[in-house]
Amino acid sequence: MRATRGISQILLGSTVQTLLRFGVIGILARHLTPADFGVVAAAMIIVSIVDLEGALGVAPALIQRKELEPRHIETGQSLALAVAALLGGSLYLASDFVADLLSIPQSASALHVLCLVVFLRTAVSVPEAMIYRTLQFRKLAATQVASYCIGYAIVGVGLAMMSFGYWSLVYAEVAQALALSLLYVWQSRPSPRLGFDRLTARELLGFGLSLSAAKVMRQVIFSIDQAVVARLFGPTQLGLYVRAQSTTFRPINALGGALESVIFPMMSTIQHDTERVNTVFARGMSAYFAFISPVVATSAILSNEIIYILLGSGWTEAALLMQLLAAGFFCRTANRLCATILKARGRALWLLLLQIEHVVIVSTCILAGAQFGVRGVAVGMSASQFLHLLSGIILVLWETKGGWRPLCRTLLGTAPIAVGPVLLGLAGHVALVALGAPWFVAFTLTCAIVILSWLTTIMLIPVQTLGEHGPWLLQSLSKFVPSRLPKSAILRAWIARSPTAEMQGQS
């Protein structure tokens, strides 16, 4: 229940931030060009790669430790500050080389400023880790929303309206990182004492280095496609590609990030209870398939309408890229659950090996797809994410001594709710477009068809659609239905009297 409550709090903050992001990006896209977005996206490739997992893995090591002493925090803070200065200075010096490598010269000047983002994120990784360790998810959610408002809604939009071009995005990133850092420090009240103990540092880095290397590998993987597009096709195509990625992946990533943020510290407390970890994995995959796959598929169906609503008429080329990337979005988000469970079990080396394998797969698929243009890169990225998800599931089942049959049975049980509403929505959208319905009518009715058929399927056959973990899911949802919502009493009564609830009572 603590995990479910934490996920709901983080997810609420992510949902608010995603809605704000859609509004802010919609404004920015109407004041900036795809090339402006492409220049900053090229600079952010290297920023995301050197943004190590909490200062060489120190932060997750602090979260994962069963017993934490003051020497761990003091040594961790010292390591974080040293790594922050090293990374920020190195990125500043390497800015021109990176810009030449990506064939986008304008990104060099952007990197000279964005190195501050790397410094700030790494320097406050220990205060952030302390908030996660104490499970203060409400503070985390509020902090992330507030920092985004300051960085993008105020600074970014304001500078874009003043015709600052891509610099409005650069300063927005810096302002967001600065606000987030100050809020983390204020909330966690870190100890002003710094210290360094060689044995303690070895304890932290022993777990963290492999994890940090795995994080770097993961960022490299998720940046290969952007780097290829930047070098071969220029900033304009990169801007279109990145916006196609973000438009669909942002809301999906919100749930994945919420799950990862909560499951990792919670799973660290039960890491030796294999049976409970297996239950979490089965429930997580079932929830992903039942809730995320319809959202991804519906976004692909309505890609033209979504791009027009969010970004305007100058971004229509991004719609097809959204469709080609859709399958990869689901696989990429579902794989985070596999990585989180392995990380909570302390299998940092396994994560590193898994990421090395992922690099090989992604590089092969993307370079093969690049022969067919930007669209080929999108297809290659989706194919590589599917193959990597299979590898992650195999490792988790091996680690937890689980079996394929229970997992497949769980996923097949959720197939009606995951696939049925999408097929109805696709048929309705095709019919509406063929009849010449306006875009806003097609968008609204298609969403209504998917949502209503999804809810109706659950109400009619909850046991079949939600699988063996349906009782847990419905009972968990019932505890988070606000009493102030209209007809919430009816919803609670339906959940309590559903066949899945009866089945849970009998068991």
SVG drawing of the C-alpha trace seen along z (x, -y; Angstrom):
<svg xmlns="http://www.w3.org/2000/svg" viewBox="-24 -40 65 62">
<polyline fill="none" stroke="black" stroke-width="0.4" points="0.0,0.0 2.9,-2.4 4.2,-1.6 0.7,-2.2 0.3,-5.5 3.8,-6.6 3.2,-5.7 -0.1,-7.7 1.7,-10.8 4.6,-10.7 2.2,-9.9 0.0,-12.8 3.0,-15.2 4.2,-13.7 0.7,-14.1 0.5,-17.7 4.0,-18.3 3.1,-16.5 0.0,-18.6 2.1,-21.7 4.7,-20.5 2.2,-20.0 0.9,-23.6 4.4,-25.1 5.8,-23.1 2.7,-24.1 3.5,-27.8 7.2,-27.3 6.6,-25.4 4.6,-28.3 7.5,-30.8 10.5,-28.6 11.4,-26.5 12.2,-22.8 15.9,-23.8 15.9,-25.7 14.7,-22.6 17.2,-20.5 20.2,-22.7 19.3,-22.3 18.4,-18.6 21.9,-18.0 23.5,-19.7 21.3,-17.7 22.5,-14.4 25.9,-14.8 24.3,-16.4 22.1,-13.3 25.0,-11.0 27.3,-12.6 24.4,-12.9 25.7,-9.9 23.5,-7.9 23.7,-10.1 27.4,-11.0 28.9,-7.7 26.1,-5.8 26.6,-7.2 22.9,-8.3 21.3,-4.9 23.9,-3.3 22.7,-5.4 19.1,-4.5 19.9,-0.8 21.9,-0.4 20.0,1.4 21.8,-0.6 23.0,-4.2 25.5,-6.0 26.6,-9.7 30.0,-8.7 28.1,-7.4 26.3,-10.7 29.3,-12.9 31.5,-10.9 28.7,-10.7 28.3,-14.5 32.1,-15.0 32.1,-12.6 29.1,-14.2 30.6,-17.7 33.9,-16.5 32.2,-14.5 30.0,-17.5 32.9,-19.9 34.8,-17.3 31.9,-16.6 30.8,-20.3 34.4,-21.4 35.0,-18.6 31.8,-19.2 32.7,-22.9 36.1,-22.1 34.7,-19.4 31.9,-21.6 33.5,-22.4 34.6,-18.8 31.0,-17.5 29.5,-20.1 31.9,-19.1 31.1,-15.5 27.4,-16.1 27.8,-18.5 25.8,-21.2 28.2,-24.1 25.5,-26.1 25.3,-23.5 28.8,-24.4 27.7,-27.7 24.7,-26.1 26.9,-23.5 29.0,-26.2 25.9,-27.1 24.3,-23.7 27.4,-22.4 25.8,-24.2 22.9,-21.8 25.3,-18.8 27.0,-20.4 23.8,-21.2 22.1,-17.8 25.2,-15.9 25.9,-18.2 22.5,-17.7 22.2,-14.0 22.7,-13.1 20.0,-15.4 17.7,-14.0 18.6,-10.5 17.7,-11.2 14.2,-12.3 13.8,-9.1 15.1,-7.0 12.6,-8.4 9.8,-7.8 8.7,-11.5 7.1,-11.2 4.7,-14.0 7.6,-16.5 9.4,-15.0 6.3,-15.5 5.7,-19.1 9.4,-19.9 9.5,-18.6 6.3,-20.5 7.5,-23.7 10.9,-23.6 9.4,-23.0 7.1,-25.9 10.0,-28.2 12.3,-26.9 10.0,-26.5 6.6,-28.1 8.2,-31.3 11.8,-31.6 11.5,-29.6 8.2,-30.9 9.1,-34.5 12.4,-34.4 10.7,-32.7 8.2,-35.5 11.1,-37.9 12.6,-36.2 15.6,-34.6 15.4,-31.6 17.1,-28.4 18.6,-30.3 15.1,-30.4 15.3,-26.6 18.9,-26.7 18.1,-29.2 14.9,-27.3 17.0,-24.1 19.4,-26.0 16.6,-27.7 14.8,-24.4 18.0,-22.7 18.8,-25.6 15.3,-25.7 15.2,-21.9 18.6,-22.0 17.6,-24.7 14.3,-23.0 16.1,-19.7 18.6,-21.3 15.8,-23.2 13.7,-20.1 16.3,-17.6 18.3,-20.0 21.7,-18.2 24.4,-18.2 26.9,-21.0 29.8,-18.7 31.9,-17.1 34.2,-14.2 36.0,-11.5 36.6,-7.9 38.4,-5.6 36.6,-2.5 33.2,-4.2 33.8,-5.5 34.8,-1.9 31.5,-0.6 29.4,-3.2 31.3,-3.0 31.4,0.8 27.7,0.8 27.4,-2.5 30.1,-2.3 28.5,0.6 25.1,-1.1 26.5,-4.4 28.2,-2.7 24.9,-1.0 23.1,-4.4 25.7,-5.9 25.2,-2.9 21.4,-3.4 21.7,-7.1 24.1,-6.3 21.5,-3.8 18.7,-6.3 20.8,-9.0 22.2,-6.9 19.2,-7.6 19.3,-11.3 23.0,-11.5 22.6,-9.7 19.8,-12.0 21.8,-15.1 24.9,-14.1 23.2,-12.7 20.1,-14.8 20.7,-18.2 19.0,-20.2 15.6,-20.6 15.1,-16.8 16.4,-16.3 13.9,-18.8 11.1,-16.9 12.3,-13.6 12.8,-14.7 9.4,-16.3 7.8,-13.1 9.5,-11.2 8.6,-13.5 5.0,-14.1 4.0,-10.4 6.8,-9.3 6.4,-12.0 3.0,-10.8 4.0,-7.2 7.4,-7.9 5.5,-9.6 4.0,-6.3 7.3,-4.4 9.2,-7.1 6.6,-6.9 6.9,-3.2 10.7,-3.2 11.0,-6.0 8.7,-4.1 9.5,-0.5 13.3,-0.8 13.4,-2.0 10.4,0.3 11.9,3.3 15.3,2.6 13.5,3.4 12.3,6.8 15.1,7.6 15.7,11.1 12.0,12.1 12.0,13.7 8.3,14.6 7.2,11.1 9.5,9.7 8.0,12.2 4.5,10.9 5.6,7.3 7.0,8.2 3.9,10.0 1.6,7.3 3.7,4.6 3.8,6.2 0.1,6.9 -0.6,3.2 1.7,2.0 0.0,4.1 -3.5,3.2 -3.0,-0.5 -0.1,-1.7 -0.5,0.2 -3.9,-1.3 -2.6,-4.8 0.4,-4.2 -1.7,-2.6 -4.3,-5.3 -1.6,-8.0 -0.4,-6.4 -3.9,-6.3 -4.4,-10.0 -0.9,-11.2 -1.9,-13.7 -4.5,-15.3 -2.2,-15.3 0.7,-16.9 -1.6,-19.6 -3.2,-20.3 0.1,-20.5 2.6,-21.8 0.7,-23.5 0.6,-23.1 4.4,-23.5 5.2,-20.1 3.0,-17.7 6.1,-15.6 6.4,-14.5 3.1,-12.6 4.4,-9.6 7.5,-9.4 5.2,-9.2 3.5,-6.2 6.8,-4.4 8.1,-5.0 5.0,-3.9 5.8,-0.2 9.3,-1.1 7.7,-3.5 5.8,-0.7 8.8,1.7 11.2,-1.0 8.9,-1.9 8.1,1.8 11.8,2.5 12.3,0.0 10.4,2.4 12.9,5.2 15.9,2.8 14.4,1.6 13.9,5.0 17.4,6.1 18.8,2.9 16.9,3.4 18.2,7.0 21.8,5.5 22.5,6.9 24.4,3.8 26.8,5.9 23.9,7.7 22.4,4.3 25.8,3.2 26.0,6.4 22.3,5.9 23.1,2.4 26.1,3.5 24.0,6.0 21.4,3.2 24.1,1.0 24.9,3.6 21.3,4.2 20.4,0.5 23.5,-0.4 22.8,2.4 19.1,1.7 19.5,-2.1 22.5,-2.1 20.6,0.4 17.5,-1.8 19.4,-5.0 19.9,-3.8 16.2,-4.6 16.2,-8.1 14.8,-9.4 11.8,-7.0 14.2,-4.1 15.9,-5.3 12.5,-5.3 11.7,-1.8 15.1,-0.5 14.7,-2.1 11.3,-0.4 12.7,3.0 15.7,2.7 13.5,1.8 11.4,5.0 14.5,7.2 15.9,5.5 12.6,6.0 12.8,9.8 16.4,9.8 15.3,8.0 12.4,10.3 14.7,13.3 17.1,12.0 14.4,11.1 12.8,14.5 16.2,16.1 17.1,14.0 13.7,14.6 13.4,18.2 10.1,17.3 8.6,19.0 7.3,17.9 4.0,19.7 2.6,17.6 3.8,14.4 2.3,15.2 -0.9,16.3 -1.1,13.0 -0.4,11.0 -2.9,13.0 -5.5,12.4 -5.2,8.7 -5.3,8.9 -9.1,8.1 -8.6,4.8 -5.3,4.0 -6.2,4.8 -10.0,4.7 -10.6,1.0 -7.8,0.0 -9.2,2.0 -12.6,0.4 -11.0,-3.0 -9.0,-2.3 -12.2,-1.2 -14.1,-4.3 -11.3,-6.7 -11.0,-5.2 -14.7,-5.4 -14.8,-9.1 -11.9,-10.1 -13.5,-8.3 -16.8,-10.2 -14.9,-13.5 -15.4,-14.4 -13.5,-17.4 -10.3,-16.6 -11.6,-17.7 -14.7,-15.5 -12.5,-12.5 -10.2,-13.1 -12.9,-13.5 -15.1,-10.5 -12.1,-8.2 -10.9,-9.0 -14.5,-8.5 -14.7,-5.1 -11.5,-3.8 -12.2,-5.1 -15.8,-3.9 -15.0,-0.5 -12.0,-0.1 -14.2,-0.9 -17.1,1.2 -14.8,4.2 -13.5,4.0 -17.1,3.7 -18.5,6.6 -15.6,9.1 -13.2,7.8 -11.8,11.2 -11.0,12.1 -9.6,8.7 -7.5,8.0 -6.2,11.5 -5.2,13.2 -3.9,9.9 -7.2,8.2 -8.4,8.4 -5.3,6.6 -5.6,3.9 -9.2,3.2 -8.9,3.1 -5.9,0.8 -7.8,-1.5 -10.8,-1.6 -8.6,-3.1 -7.6,-6.0 -11.1,-7.1 -11.6,-10.5 -14.8,-10.7 -15.4,-14.2 -15.8,-12.9 -19.3,-12.7 -20.8,-9.2 -17.6,-7.9 -19.8,-5.8 -21.2,-4.0 -17.7,-3.3 -16.6,-2.1 -19.6,0.2 -19.0,1.6 -15.4,2.3 -16.2,4.0 -18.9,6.2 -17.1,7.1 -16.4,10.7 -12.7,10.1 -13.4,8.8 -15.5,11.8 -12.7,14.1 -10.2,12.3 -12.4,12.7 -12.7,16.5 -9.0,16.9"/>
</svg>
